[in-house]
Amino acid sequence: MAVSVTLPALGESVTEGTVTRWLKAEGERVEADEPLLEVSTDKVDTEIPAPAAGVLANIKVAEDETVEVGAELAVIDDGTGAPAEAKPEAGAEAKAEAPAAEPAPAAQPEPTPAPAQAEAPAPAPAAEGTDVVLPALGESVTEGTITRWLKQVGEEVAEDEPLLEVSTDKVDTEIPAPTSGTLQEILVGEDETAEVGSRLAVIGKGAPAQAPAPAEPAPKPAEPAPAPAPEPAPKPAAEAPAAPGPVTPAEAPAPAPAAPGPTPAAAPAAPAPGGEGAYVTPLVRKLASESGVDLAEVKGTGVGGRIRKQDVIAAAEAAEAAKTQPPAAAAPAAPKAPALEVSPLRGQTVKMPRIRKLIGDNMMKALHEQAQLTSVVEVDTTKIMKMRARAKDAFAQREGVKLSPMPFFVKAAVQALKAHPVVNARINDAEGTITYFDTENIGIAVDSEKGLMTPVIKGAGDLNLAGIARKTAELAGNVRANKISPDDLSGATFTISNTGSRGALFDTVIVPPSQVGILGIGATVKRPVVIDHPELGETIAVRHMTYLVLSYDHRLVDGADAARYLTTVKEILEAAEFESELGL
């Protein structure tokens, strides 16, 4: 039977898509639900899975071509020679193949009728129970893409247990089960996009109706394939396992026949779940390179053995846990330059990730709409560093989080905002007005594997050092664990970016849209400076020094306003009057 691969609906207002990359070449074996190609639209970049197992017989839309939703992209042939049947939706899996399997008994009267009979009852029973719907994930979020189901049909789930992962244009998050029971039916497959309020699955009591049925048709059609073997099939099958590298159209085995009948029977062993045989996204490759993880040794848990970022993170954590203490002889060795691995991205042209594009669009919007300027002051943070060293152990034991220098800077910045509201404001261009905020909602720039995200400490002006430290640690942890919510990323009135955490002396940071100021914190370094000692007069001493950078919208904030604000922050930090909050 030949199965048509069509462009599915990828969102309410999406009418067309561009094929950016074929992950398989003509003549190659594909498995049901294995990623087959990548498609880009104006709202989402996604992978289209194979609707059935077989051989990719014909690619009808080339890379970089744009087609409408519902257009035929390719044909998958299992070798029976039956005419292609168009697939109306990408979410239809083996159930959609049941009607098409009925003509098979006429052509092959041996074992073929049995699978057809088994498939027929599958659509009949309808799952009953509690619907799992896509909840509202933020004020402006209208749809989400299912990235991973954490439970399979037939598995037991507990109420509030994570059931699936969803990605939106703002955040990746987990959706919990609304009730306890058995996962009866999955209505939206992985990599499919659904609107807020859409039904995603059904949770009920007892065993699911025909839960294993969809899995049967995939291997069965391949069984009778060896019988009609007039063509030299073994050669393509032997070549398939010999290509362990990333499956790209450029590297796919060229001599493979277009759609040979016997090929599927010998090829199922070809797809490997490991890092070399499965498709790996550039993001995952970058994460693996940064974590020192060998993808060839990682077993993928995604569809078709695809390696996901969670697999790389788990492998990195396992490797870290397995490390033993360094050899005694290595300790006194002279310091060496770090061994640098060549990045797999070197020399490649890859698709820009959606989150990277959103960040870029926001930065360009801010630069185009604002008159941005930057001022810098130098701060002596010696007292802060000594105070932190004295209090950090007791603080961690009492509050449950580490005491980093960051809460001191946030506290000082917030206190200064109360005295200088011109920096904590918004220009309403359409109305021709200015809003001076009566609360300090501080965006904290956090570096994550997906890019720069800015969760918000709401009401930071009402928090003490401990409250700021706990909230900063909580938000940063949620960002890096992909558990941050859209509401946590919105509502900032002022932003702080600790660019010095990576060693930068200072950056000329960019003011985010809808704000008029952002404070950049440079690296804290020891160096000799001239100080005015009460007894020794002017003398040179080694001090902890930090650059503070304020970028601001010059349409509202003048240079004198910026200088006054920075001077206030500097005075608060250098006075370091935080003993009472630290219990010193």
C-alpha positions in Angstrom: 0.0 0.0 0.0 1.2 3.5 -0.9 0.6 6.2 1.7 0.6 9.9 0.8 2.5 12.3 3.1 0.6 15.7 3.3 1.3 19.0 5.0 -0.9 19.0 8.1 -2.6 22.0 9.7 0.0 23.7 11.9 -2.2 26.4 13.5 -5.5 28.2 13.0 -4.1 31.0 10.7 -1.3 29.0 9.1 -2.2 28.3 5.4 1.2 27.3 4.0 4.6 26.0 5.0 8.2 25.8 3.5 10.0 22.5 3.4 13.4 23.3 5.0 15.0 19.9 5.2 14.3 16.3 4.2 15.6 13.9 6.9 15.3 10.9 4.6 16.1 10.4 0.9 14.2 8.6 -1.8 14.7 4.8 -1.4 15.4 4.9 2.3 13.4 2.9 4.9 11.2 4.9 7.3 9.3 3.8 10.4 5.9 5.0 11.5 6.1 8.3 13.4 9.8 8.7 12.6 10.8 12.3 11.8 10.6 12.6 8.0 11.1 16.3 7.1 11.3 19.7 8.7 8.8 22.4 7.8 8.8 26.1 8.6 5.8 28.5 8.9 5.4 32.1 10.0 4.5 30.8 13.5 6.3 27.5 14.1 9.2 25.3 13.0 8.4 21.7 13.3 9.1 18.1 12.1 6.6 16.1 10.1 6.6 12.4 11.1 6.1 9.5 8.7 2.4 8.4 8.8 3.4 4.8 8.1 6.3 2.4 7.8 7.8 1.7 4.4 10.1 3.0 1.8 10.2 6.7 0.8 9.3 6.2 -2.8 8.8 9.7 -4.1 9.6 13.2 -2.8 7.2 15.6 -4.5 8.2 18.9 -2.8 11.9 19.9 -2.8 13.7 21.8 0.0 13.0 25.5 0.2 9.7 25.1 -1.7 6.5 26.5 -0.2 3.2 24.6 -0.4 -0.3 25.0 1.0 -1.7 23.0 3.9 -3.0 19.7 2.6 -0.6 19.5 -0.3 1.1 16.2 -1.0 4.8 16.2 0.1 5.8 12.6 -0.6 4.7 9.0 -1.0 5.7 6.1 1.2 5.4 2.6 -0.4 5.4 -0.7 1.5 5.9 -2.7 -1.7 2.3 -4.0 -2.1 1.7 -1.7 -5.1 -1.7 -0.4 -3.8 -2.6 3.2 -4.9 -1.6 6.1 -2.6 -4.2 7.2 -0.2 -3.9 10.8 1.0 -3.6 11.5 4.7 -5.9 14.4 5.8 -4.0 15.1 9.0 -0.6 14.5 10.4 -2.1 13.3 13.7 -3.7 10.3 12.1 -1.5 7.3 12.8 -2.2 3.6 12.0 -5.9 4.1 12.6 -6.2 6.0 9.4 -4.6 3.1 7.5 -7.3 0.6 8.6 -9.8 1.3 5.7 -6.9 1.3 3.2 -5.8 -2.2 4.2 -9.1 -3.8 3.0 -8.1 -4.1 -0.7 -5.0 -6.1 0.3 -6.7 -9.5 0.6 -7.5 -9.5 -3.1 -3.9 -9.0 -4.1 -2.3 -11.2 -1.4 -4.6 -13.8 0.0 -2.1 -15.4 2.4 -1.3 -13.6 5.7 -2.5 -10.2 4.7 -6.3 -10.5 5.6 -5.4 -11.2 9.3 -4.0 -7.7 10.0 -6.9 -6.1 8.1 -9.4 -8.0 10.2 -7.6 -7.0 13.4 -7.6 -3.4 12.4 -11.3 -3.1 11.6 -12.6 -2.9 15.2 -10.0 -0.3 16.3 -12.0 2.8 15.5 -15.3 1.4 16.9 -14.9 1.9 20.7 -14.7 5.5 21.8 -12.7 6.3 24.9 -14.8 7.8 27.7 -13.6 9.7 30.7 -12.0 13.0 31.6 -10.7 15.2 28.8 -7.1 16.6 29.0 -7.2 20.0 27.4 -4.5 22.5 26.5 -4.8 25.2 29.3 -4.2 28.9 29.0 -0.4 29.4 29.2 -0.2 33.1 29.3 -2.1 36.2 28.3 -1.0 36.2 24.6 -0.5 32.5 24.1 -3.1 31.0 21.8 -1.5 27.7 20.8 1.1 25.2 21.8 3.1 22.3 20.2 3.2 18.9 21.9 6.9 18.1 22.3 6.7 14.9 24.3 4.1 12.6 25.9 5.4 11.4 29.3 2.8 8.6 29.5 1.6 6.2 26.8 -1.9 4.8 26.1 -2.7 2.2 28.7 -0.5 3.6 31.5 -1.8 4.6 34.9 -1.5 8.3 35.8 -2.1 10.1 39.1 -3.8 13.5 39.5 -1.4 16.4 39.0 1.3 14.0 37.7 3.2 15.5 34.6 1.5 14.0 31.6 3.0 15.8 28.6 5.4 18.6 27.6 4.2 21.6 25.5 6.2 24.3 23.8 4.9 27.8 23.0 6.6 30.8 21.5 7.3 31.9 25.0 7.9 28.9 27.2 8.3 25.1 27.5 6.2 23.6 30.2 4.6 20.4 31.5 0.9 19.8 31.6 -0.3 17.8 34.6 -3.0 15.1 34.6 -6.4 16.6 35.7 -7.5 13.4 37.3 -6.2 9.9 38.2 -6.9 6.9 36.0 -5.8 5.2 32.8 -4.6 7.1 29.7 -7.3 5.9 27.3 -6.5 7.8 24.2 -4.0 10.4 22.9 -5.7 12.8 20.4 -2.8 15.1 19.5 0.6 13.5 18.6 4.1 14.8 19.3 5.2 17.8 17.2 1.6 18.7 16.5 0.2 22.1 17.3 -3.1 22.6 19.1 -5.0 25.7 20.2 -5.7 26.6 23.8 -8.7 24.6 25.0 -8.2 21.8 22.5 -8.7 18.2 23.7 -5.3 16.5 23.9 -6.2 13.1 25.5 -8.7 11.2 27.5 -8.2 9.7 31.0 -10.7 7.1 32.2 -11.1 4.0 34.2 -10.1 0.5 33.2 -8.2 -0.7 30.1 -8.1 1.5 27.0 -10.2 0.5 24.0 -7.9 -1.3 21.5 -4.8 0.5 23.0 -2.3 -1.8 21.2 -4.2 -1.9 17.9 -2.4 1.1 16.2 1.0 -0.6 16.7 0.1 -3.8 14.8 -0.1 -2.5 11.1 3.5 -1.1 11.1 5.5 -4.4 11.1 2.8 -6.7 9.5 2.9 -5.3 5.9 6.6 -5.9 5.8 6.2 -9.7 6.5 4.9 -10.9 3.1 7.4 -8.6 1.3 10.1 -11.3 0.7 7.7 -13.5 -1.3 7.6 -11.3 -4.5 11.4 -10.8 -4.7 12.2 -10.5 -8.4 14.6 -7.6 -7.9 18.0 -7.6 -6.2 16.7 -6.3 -2.8 19.6 -7.4 -0.5 22.0 -4.6 -1.8 19.9 -1.6 -0.6 19.3 -3.4 2.7 22.9 -4.1 3.2 23.8 -0.5 2.5 21.3 1.0 5.0 23.1 0.0 8.2 26.5 1.2 6.9 25.5 4.8 7.1 25.6 5.6 10.9 26.1 9.4 10.4 23.4 12.0 10.7 20.7 11.3 8.1 20.7 14.2 5.7 19.8 14.3 2.0 23.3 15.1 1.1 24.7 12.0 2.8 21.8 9.5 2.1 22.8 6.4 0.1 22.4 7.5 -3.5 22.2 4.1 -5.3 19.1 3.0 -3.3 16.2 2.1 -5.6 13.1 4.3 -5.7 10.6 2.0 -4.1 11.6 -1.7 -4.2 9.1 -4.2 -2.8 11.4 -6.5 -0.8 13.5 -3.7 0.8 11.3 -3.1 3.8 11.7 -6.7 5.0 15.5 -6.4 5.5 15.7 -2.8 6.6 14.0 -2.5 10.0 17.3 -3.1 11.8 18.7 0.1 10.2 17.2 2.8 12.5 19.4 3.0 15.6 18.4 4.8 18.8 21.9 5.9 19.5 23.4 9.3 18.7 24.8 8.4 15.3 21.8 6.8 13.6 19.0 9.2 14.8 18.4 12.8 13.7 19.9 15.3 16.2 18.9 19.0 16.2 21.6 21.7 16.2 20.4 22.7 19.7 21.0 19.2 21.0 24.4 19.0 19.3 25.4 22.3 20.8 24.3 21.2 24.3 26.2 17.9 23.9 29.3 19.7 22.8 29.1 22.2 25.8 28.5 19.3 28.2 31.2 17.1 26.8 28.7 14.3 26.0 29.4 11.9 23.1 26.1 11.6 21.2 27.2 8.1 19.9 26.8 6.8 23.5 23.4 8.4 24.2 20.2 6.4 23.8 17.4 8.7 22.5 14.0 8.6 24.1 12.2 10.7 21.4 10.1 9.5 18.5 12.1 7.2 16.2 15.0 7.1 18.6 15.6 10.8 18.4 17.9 12.3 21.0 16.3 15.0 23.0 17.9 17.6 25.2 16.7 15.7 28.3 18.7 12.7 27.1 21.9 14.8 26.9 21.3 16.5 30.3 20.8 13.0 31.9 24.0 11.7 30.2 25.9 14.7 31.4 24.6 14.3 35.0 25.4 10.6 34.9 29.0 11.3 33.7 29.4 13.9 36.5 28.2 11.5 39.1 30.5 8.7 37.9 33.6 10.9 38.2 36.0 9.8 40.9 38.4 12.0 42.7 41.3 13.2 40.5 44.6 11.2 40.7 46.9 12.4 43.4 49.7 12.9 40.8 47.5 15.3 38.8 47.0 17.8 41.6 50.5 19.4 41.7 50.7 19.5 37.9 51.2 22.9 36.3 48.1 24.6 35.0 47.3 23.9 31.4 45.2 25.7 28.8 41.8 24.1 28.5 41.4 21.4 25.8 39.0 22.9 23.3 36.8 20.7 21.2 35.9 21.8 17.7 32.2 22.6 17.6 30.0 20.5 15.3 28.4 23.8 14.2 31.6 25.0 12.6 31.2 25.4 8.9 27.5 24.6 8.9 24.4 26.6 7.9 21.5 25.8 10.2 17.9 26.9 10.7 17.6 29.8 13.2 15.7 28.5 16.3 12.4 30.1 17.0 13.4 31.4 20.4 16.5 32.9 18.9 14.4 34.7 16.3 12.0 36.0 19.0 14.9 37.4 21.0 16.4 39.0 17.9 13.1 40.6 17.0 12.6 42.0 20.5 16.1 43.5 20.5 15.7 45.1 17.1 12.3 46.4 18.1 13.9 48.1 21.2 16.8 49.6 19.2 14.5 50.9 16.5 11.9 52.4 18.8 14.2 53.9 21.5 17.0 56.4 21.7 19.4 54.3 23.7 22.4 55.6 25.6 24.8 54.0 28.2 26.5 55.3 31.3 29.1 53.5 33.5 30.3 53.9 37.1 32.9 52.0 39.1 31.9 50.6 42.5 34.1 49.5 45.3 32.4 46.3 46.5 35.0 45.2 49.0 32.7 45.6 52.0 30.0 43.6 50.2 32.4 40.7 49.4 33.7 40.6 53.0 30.2 40.7 54.4 29.0 37.9 52.1 32.0 35.8 53.1 31.1 36.1 56.8 27.4 35.4 56.3 27.1 32.9 53.5 27.4 29.7 55.5 24.8 30.7 58.1 22.6 32.2 55.4 22.6 29.0 53.3 21.7 26.9 56.4 18.9 29.3 57.5 17.4 30.3 54.1 18.1 27.1 52.0 19.8 29.0 49.2 23.3 30.2 48.5 24.1 33.9 49.2 25.6 35.1 45.9 26.6 38.8 45.3 23.5 39.2 43.0 20.9 39.9 45.8 23.0 42.8 47.1 23.0 44.4 43.6 19.2 43.8 43.2 18.5 45.3 46.6 20.5 48.4 45.9 19.0 48.8 42.4 15.5 48.5 43.8 16.1 51.0 46.6 17.5 53.5 44.1 14.5 53.1 41.8 12.2 54.3 44.6 14.1 57.5 44.7 14.5 57.8 40.9 11.2 56.7 39.3 12.1 58.2 36.0 14.2 55.0 35.4 11.3 52.8 36.4 8.8 54.0 33.9 7.2 53.4 30.5 6.5 55.6 27.5 3.0 55.1 26.1 3.7 56.2 22.5 0.1 55.8 21.3 -1.4 57.9 24.1 1.6 60.4 24.4 1.8 59.7 28.1 4.4 58.4 30.7 3.6 55.8 33.4 5.8 56.0 36.5 5.4 52.6 38.2 4.6 52.3 41.9 6.1 48.9 42.1 9.5 47.4 41.2 9.1 44.3 39.1 12.7 43.3 38.3 13.5 41.2 35.2 16.6 39.0 35.8 18.4 37.9 32.7 19.1 34.2 32.8 21.4 32.3 30.4 19.8 29.0 29.3 20.4 26.4 26.6 17.5 27.9 24.6 18.8 31.4 24.8 18.5 34.4 27.1 15.3 34.5 29.2 14.2 37.1 31.6 11.9 35.9 34.5 10.5 38.6 36.7 10.8 39.1 40.5 7.4 40.7 41.1 7.3 43.3 43.9 11.0 43.2 44.5 10.8 46.5 46.3 9.0 44.7 49.2 11.5 41.9 49.6 14.6 41.7 51.9 17.9 40.2 50.8 16.7 36.7 51.7 13.5 37.0 49.8 15.4 38.3 46.7 17.9 35.5 47.0 15.2 32.8 47.2 13.1 34.2 44.3 16.2 34.6 42.1 17.3 31.0 42.7 13.7 29.7 42.1 13.2 31.6 38.8 16.7 30.8 37.4 16.2 27.1 38.3 12.8 27.0 36.6 14.3 28.6 33.5 17.1 26.0 33.2 14.7 23.1 34.0 12.2 24.4 31.3 9.5 24.8 34.0 9.1 28.6 33.7 5.6 29.8 33.0 4.7 32.7 30.6 3.4 34.8 33.5 6.8 34.5 35.1 8.4 36.1 32.0 6.0 39.1 31.8 5.4 42.3 33.7 9.0 43.6 34.2 9.4 47.4 34.8 13.2 47.3 35.0 15.8 44.7 34.1 19.1 43.6 35.7 21.7 41.6 33.7 24.7 40.1 35.4 27.0 40.0 32.4 30.1 39.7 34.7 29.1 36.1 35.7 30.8 34.9 32.5 33.9 37.1 33.1 32.9 40.2 31.0 34.3 43.4 32.4 31.1 45.1 31.3 28.6 45.1 28.5 26.6 47.9 26.8 23.3 46.2 27.5 20.1 46.8 25.4 17.0 48.2 27.1 14.1 45.8 26.6 10.9 47.0 24.9 8.3 48.8 27.1 11.0 49.7 29.6 13.3 52.7 29.9 16.3 51.3 31.8 18.4 48.2 32.3 21.3 47.7 34.8 24.3 45.7 33.7 26.7 44.2 36.4 30.2 43.6 35.3 32.8 41.2 36.7 34.1 41.9 40.2 37.9 41.9 40.1 40.7 42.7 42.6 43.0 45.5 41.6 45.0 48.3 43.2 43.1 51.6 43.6 43.7 54.9 45.4 41.6 55.2 48.6 41.2 58.0 51.2 42.1 56.3 54.5 41.0 58.2 57.6 44.5 57.9 59.2 46.9 57.3 56.3 45.3 59.7 53.9 45.5 58.8 50.2 47.0 55.4 49.8 47.0 52.5 47.4 45.2 49.3 48.4 43.9 46.1 46.7 40.1 46.3 46.5 37.2 44.4 44.9 36.0 46.6 42.0 32.9 46.3 39.8 31.6 48.3 36.8 27.9 49.1 36.8 26.3 49.9 33.4 23.0 51.7 32.9 21.5 51.7 29.4 18.5 53.9 29.2 16.0 55.4 26.7 17.2 59.0 26.2 13.7 60.1 25.1 12.7 60.0 28.8 15.9 59.6 30.8 18.6 62.3 30.6 22.3 61.7 31.2 22.0 63.6 34.5 19.1 61.3 35.6 21.2 58.2 34.7 24.2 59.6 36.6 22.1 60.3 39.7 20.6 56.9 39.7 23.9 55.1 39.3 25.5 57.3 42.0 22.7 56.3 44.4 23.2 52.6 43.6 27.0 53.0 44.1 26.5 54.7 47.5 24.2 52.0 48.8 26.6 49.2 47.8 29.7 50.9 49.1 28.0 51.7 52.5 27.0 48.0 52.7 24.5 48.5 55.5 23.0 45.0 55.3 24.2 43.6 58.7 20.7 43.5 60.2 19.2 41.6 57.3 22.1 39.0 57.5 22.0 38.7 61.2 25.5 40.0 61.7 
